[in-house]
Amino acid sequence: MRDSEGNDLFQYGLPAVLQVTAQKGGNPPVVFGCSYLKLTSDSTAKVQIIVQPYVEGVSGC
C-alpha cells in the first residue's frame, strides 16, 4: 500500500529484520544498493538506500 505522498507502506505484526535492496538496469544491474531495516511493534521506520555502480563479485550486502 502507499500513502498520499507515494511512499510504500508495509504492515507486519512481529519483530523482524529485513534486507532491502534497490537496483537499476539489466542483469547484472548497472547500480545496486542495500540496507537492513529492523522492525519493531507500533513504530514507523524509514530507510534510504544509496546505490553505487555494480561490480560483479564486489557489490552486495
C-alpha positions as CSV (number, residue, x, y, z in Angstrom):
1,M,0.0,0.0,0.0
2,R,1.1,3.6,-0.5
3,D,0.5,6.8,1.4
4,S,-0.7,10.1,-0.1
5,E,2.9,11.1,-0.8
6,G,3.6,7.9,-2.8
7,N,5.7,6.2,-0.1
8,D,5.4,2.4,0.2
9,L,3.8,1.2,3.4
10,F,4.1,-2.3,4.9
11,Q,2.4,-3.7,8.0
12,Y,3.8,-6.7,9.9
13,G,2.9,-7.6,13.4
14,L,6.1,-9.4,14.6
15,P,9.7,-8.2,15.2
16,A,11.8,-8.7,12.1
17,V,15.0,-7.6,10.3
18,L,14.5,-7.1,6.6
19,Q,17.2,-6.8,3.9
20,V,16.1,-4.1,1.4
21,T,17.7,-3.8,-2.0
22,A,17.5,-1.3,-4.8
23,Q,18.9,-1.7,-8.3
24,K,18.6,-0.2,-11.8
25,G,19.5,-1.7,-15.1
26,G,19.5,-5.2,-16.6
27,N,21.2,-8.4,-15.5
28,P,23.7,-7.6,-14.0
29,P,22.3,-4.3,-12.8
30,V,24.1,-1.0,-13.6
31,V,23.8,0.2,-10.0
32,F,22.9,-1.6,-6.8
33,G,22.5,-0.8,-3.1
34,C,21.1,-2.4,0.0
35,S,20.4,-1.9,3.7
36,Y,18.9,-3.6,6.7
37,L,15.8,-2.4,8.5
38,K,14.8,-3.6,12.0
39,L,11.1,-3.6,12.5
40,T,9.5,-3.2,16.0
41,S,5.9,-3.2,17.0
42,D,3.9,0.0,16.7
43,S,6.6,2.0,15.0
44,T,7.4,3.6,11.7
45,A,10.8,3.1,10.1
46,K,12.3,4.8,7.1
47,V,15.3,3.6,5.1
48,Q,17.3,5.4,2.4
49,I,19.4,3.3,0.1
50,I,22.4,4.8,-1.8
51,V,23.1,2.9,-5.0
52,Q,26.6,2.6,-6.4
53,P,28.0,1.2,-9.6
54,Y,27.6,-2.6,-9.6
55,V,30.9,-4.5,-9.8
56,E,30.4,-8.3,-10.1
57,G,31.9,-10.1,-7.2
58,V,32.3,-6.9,-5.1
59,S,28.9,-5.4,-4.7
60,G,26.4,-6.8,-2.2
61,C,25.2,-6.7,1.3
